[in-house]
Amino acid sequence: MGQGKSILKNTLIYAVGNFGSKALTFLLLPLYSFYLTKDEFGTYDLIIVSINLLAPIITLQTSEAIYRWLLEAKEDTARQARIIFHGFVIITGIAAAFFVIYYILTFFISFQYTGYFAFMLLISCYLPFLQKILRGLGKTKVFAASGILYTLTFLGCTVLFLSVLDMGLESLLMASVISGMITITYVVFNLSWKGVFSNHHLNSSEMKEMVVYSLPLVPNAVSWWLINAADKYLIVLLLNIQANGIYAVSTRFPAVVTLVNSIFLLAWQDHGISVKDDKENTAFFSKLFDKFITLELTLVIFLISISYYLVRFLIDPVYLEAWKYLPFLFIGVAFQAFASYVGVGYQRAKRTKHIFTTSLAGGIVNIMISLLLLKHIGLYAPAVGTFFSFLVMYVLRKIQTDHFFKIEVNNVKLVALTSVAIIFAFLTQLTNLYLDLFLIGSSFFGLIFLNKKLLHDLFTLSRKQLSKTKNNNG
């Protein structure tokens, strides 16, 4: 119970900081669909996809090493300062070299949004790094506040530039730059820089150890990109930019589930890495994962049943086709979460190279399915590919981590609920009103019934935690 309260507390804090900023991709979707053409939305999606590929390569995923090392440093402020200094040296050195090359390339490659792309990429390198420092130092409330600040500034800028000034695609790019710069400024002023940039000599052995830890996470991030984003390039290549606009809309709905998962997984990561190895903790990890599997898959089954109505009533009718691809994307998101949960075992044991190999296997599966089937079944191909890629990743990670991070799993429940989700995915394609009503009703009942104890415990713990927080502030 004590561990559950600890995870819940951090989950609530991360929810405040993460939900708003990441939920914007979904909440602003109706606005995007109304003001942006399929071409513009498809182009914006490709810009984001490209940045998500380049940022981990430029930073060498150093932020992950910083976070892991800061968790160990605890109250040792001198060591914390040295760790942060090493992180800045690594990121700034590589980023400087990259942007010199990027500037030279702009003379030979014409791209309308060159400046915006550079600024957005730079922000994507430094903002996550600074936020990892906050988490590593235990400044979760400042981390949450930075997320709120980003949300409000991005929302305000988007509404002003897009709906009032009607600036089209440029609105989103400008809003990203402004909100990112404001948030970075806020974080910088709320971090203690005492000793970070003074009296430091580079500790080459520690820097090497950090790079050895983070380097396998670079190809891992690229592998995740192969699963989540490479489809977009294949769609443009084999179909067209308009098709990518449709698929971009369909991926925004499962992204909300990914967001909710990421909030819990951040808290789980903090806890799973820091607690010691013993039978009690192992039993807790297994019990928590069992509850997570049940909640995740029953929620996914319900979302599959309402996929058509989500798109029909929230998005411009020109994008209605997007609903067809939601079911398998929802199932894929579930197994993405399961793979991430088990993947904490690698970080705990500092065996990050195995994270890469499993992610690469998933990425290859996704690319192969998309390449083979895009011409034959259209946008169903990347959706199905996403599901199978994360399924493969989860299975491989579970097999590998069983040797040093044993978590018991009720495989009968996992297979049964996954099978129900797949059946629902096919049945919803029939678009029969009476069948839809049955699917919606039964899935909602299953969601509540199978998670009634968990929901009750979450409600009780949340109420106590919020009451405690209120009393402390009062």
Residue pairs with C-beta under 8 A, 6 or more apart in sequence:
3 271
3 275
3 281
3 284
4 284
4 288
4 457
4 461
5 461
5 465
6 271
7 264
7 267
7 268
7 271
7 288
8 267
8 458
8 461
8 462
8 465
9 267
9 465
10 140
10 266
10 267
10 270
10 271
11 263
11 264
11 266
11 267
12 462
12 465
12 466
13 140
13 141
13 143
13 144
14 140
14 143
14 144
14 263
14 266
14 267
15 263
16 144
16 147
16 148
17 140
17 143
17 144
17 145
17 146
17 147
17 148
18 144
18 147
18 259
18 262
18 263
18 266
19 147
19 259
19 260
19 263
20 147
20 148
20 150
20 151
20 152
21 147
21 148
21 150
21 151
21 154
22 255
22 259
22 262
23 151
23 256
23 259
24 151
24 154
24 155
24 158
25 252
25 255
26 252
26 253
26 255
26 256
26 259
28 155
28 158
29 249
29 252
29 314
29 315
30 314
30 315
30 316
31 158
31 159
31 162
31 163
32 41
32 162
32 172
33 41
33 249
33 315
33 316
33 318
33 319
34 316
35 162
35 163
35 166
35 168
35 171
36 44
36 168
36 169
37 245
38 241
38 242
38 245
38 246
38 318
38 319
39 241
39 242
39 245
40 168
40 169
40 245
41 245
41 248
41 249
42 236
42 241
42 242
42 243
42 244
42 245
42 248
43 169
43 241
44 169
44 172
44 173
44 248
45 232
45 244
45 245
45 248
46 232
46 233
46 236
46 244
47 113
47 116
47 117
47 120
47 173
49 225
49 229
49 232
49 233
50 117
51 117
51 120
51 121
51 124
52 124
52 225
52 228
52 229
53 222
53 225
53 229
54 98
54 121
55 121
55 124
55 125
55 128
56 217
56 218
56 221
56 222
56 225
57 218
57 221
57 222
58 91
58 94
58 95
58 98
58 121
58 125
59 90
59 91
59 94
59 95
59 125
59 128
59 129
60 90
60 91
60 94
60 211
60 214
60 215
60 218
61 214
61 215
61 217
61 218
61 220
61 221
62 87
62 90
62 91
62 129
62 210
62 211
62 214
63 87
63 91
63 128
63 129
63 131
63 132
63 133
64 132
64 213
64 214
64 217
64 347
64 352
65 87
65 210
65 211
65 213
65 214
66 83
66 84
66 87
66 129
66 132
66 133
66 136
66 210
67 132
67 133
67 135
67 136
68 136
68 213
68 273
68 347
68 350
69 83
69 136
69 210
70 80
70 83
70 84
70 133
70 136
70 137
71 136
71 270
71 273
71 274
73 79
73 80
73 83
73 136
77 194
77 195
78 195
80 136
80 137
81 194
81 195
81 196
81 200
82 200
82 203
82 206
83 206
83 210
84 133
84 196
85 196
85 197
85 200
86 202
86 203
86 206
86 207
86 210
87 129
87 133
87 210
88 196
89 202
89 207
90 207
90 210
90 211
91 125
91 126
91 129
95 122
95 125
99 118
99 122
102 118
106 114
111 117
113 169
113 170
113 173
116 170
116 173
116 174
116 176
116 177
119 177
119 180
119 181
120 173
120 176
120 177
120 180
123 176
123 177
123 180
123 181
123 184
124 180
126 184
127 180
127 183
127 184
127 187
130 184
130 187
130 188
130 191
131 143
131 146
131 187
133 191
134 140
134 142
134 143
134 146
134 187
134 191
135 143
135 266
135 270
137 191
139 190
139 191
142 187
142 190
142 191
145 186
145 190
146 183
146 186
146 187
146 190
149 179
149 182
149 183
149 186
150 179
150 180
150 182
150 183
153 175
153 178
153 179
153 182
153 183
154 175
154 176
154 178
154 179
157 171
157 174
157 175
157 178
157 179
158 171
158 172
158 175
161 167
161 170
161 171
161 174
161 175
162 168
162 171
162 172
162 175
165 171
167 174
213 350
213 352
214 352
216 352
216 353
216 355
216 356
217 352
217 355
217 356
219 356
219 359
219 360
220 352
220 355
220 356
220 359
220 360
222 363
223 356
223 359
223 360
223 362
223 363
224 359
224 363
225 363
226 360
226 362
226 363
226 364
226 366
226 367
227 359
227 362
227 363
227 366
227 386
227 389
227 390
227 393
228 386
230 363
230 366
230 367
230 370
231 247
231 366
231 370
231 382
231 385
231 386
232 244
232 247
232 248
234 367
234 370
234 371
234 374
234 382
235 243
235 244
235 247
235 374
235 379
235 382
236 243
236 244
238 374
238 375
239 374
239 378
239 379
243 378
243 379
245 319
246 319
246 321
246 322
246 379
247 322
247 325
247 379
247 382
249 311
249 315
249 319
249 322
250 311
250 322
250 323
250 324
250 325
250 326
250 329
250 379
250 383
251 329
253 303
253 307
253 310
253 311
253 326
253 329
253 330
254 326
254 329
254 330
254 332
254 333
257 299
257 300
257 303
257 330
257 333
257 334
258 333
258 336
258 337
261 296
261 333
261 336
261 337
261 340
264 292
265 337
265 340
265 341
268 288
268 341
268 344
269 344
269 347
272 285
272 344
272 345
272 347
272 348
273 344
273 347
273 348
275 281
282 406
282 407
285 407
286 407
286 408
286 409
289 338
289 341
289 342
289 407
289 409
290 408
290 409
290 410
290 413
291 451
291 454
292 337
292 338
292 341
293 338
293 409
293 410
293 413
293 414
293 417
294 413
294 417
294 450
294 451
294 454
295 451
295 454
296 334
296 337
296 338
297 334
297 414
297 417
297 418
297 420
297 421
298 417
298 443
298 446
298 447
298 450
298 451
299 447
300 330
300 331
300 333
300 334
300 421
301 417
301 420
301 421
301 424
301 443
301 446
301 447
302 440
302 443
302 444
302 446
302 447
303 310
303 326
303 330
304 326
304 327
304 330
304 331
304 421
304 424
304 425
304 428
304 439
304 443
305 424
305 428
305 436
305 439
305 440
305 443
305 444
306 440
307 323
307 326
307 327
307 330
307 428
308 323
308 428
308 431
308 436
309 436
310 323
310 326
311 319
311 320
311 322
311 323
311 326
312 320
312 323
315 322
324 379
324 380
324 429
325 379
325 380
325 382
325 383
326 383
327 383
327 421
327 424
327 425
327 428
327 429
328 380
328 383
328 384
328 386
328 387
328 425
329 383
329 386
329 387
330 421
331 387
331 418
331 421
331 422
331 425
332 383
332 386
332 387
332 389
332 390
332 391
333 390
334 390
334 418
334 421
335 387
335 390
335 391
335 393
335 394
336 390
336 393
338 390
338 394
339 358
339 362
339 390
339 393
339 394
339 397
342 394
342 397
342 398
342 401
342 405
342 407
343 355
343 358
343 397
343 401
344 405
345 397
345 401
345 404
345 405
345 407
346 352
346 354
346 355
346 397
346 401
346 405
347 355
348 405
349 404
349 405
351 404
354 397
354 400
357 396
358 393
358 396
358 397
358 400
359 393
361 392
361 393
361 396
362 389
362 390
362 392
362 393
362 396
363 389
365 385
365 388
365 389
365 392
366 382
366 385
366 386
366 388
366 389
367 385
368 385
369 381
369 382
369 384
369 385
369 388
369 389
370 381
370 382
370 385
372 381
373 380
373 381
373 384
373 385
374 381
374 382
377 384
398 407
398 409
401 407
424 439
424 443
427 435
427 439
428 436
428 439
448 455
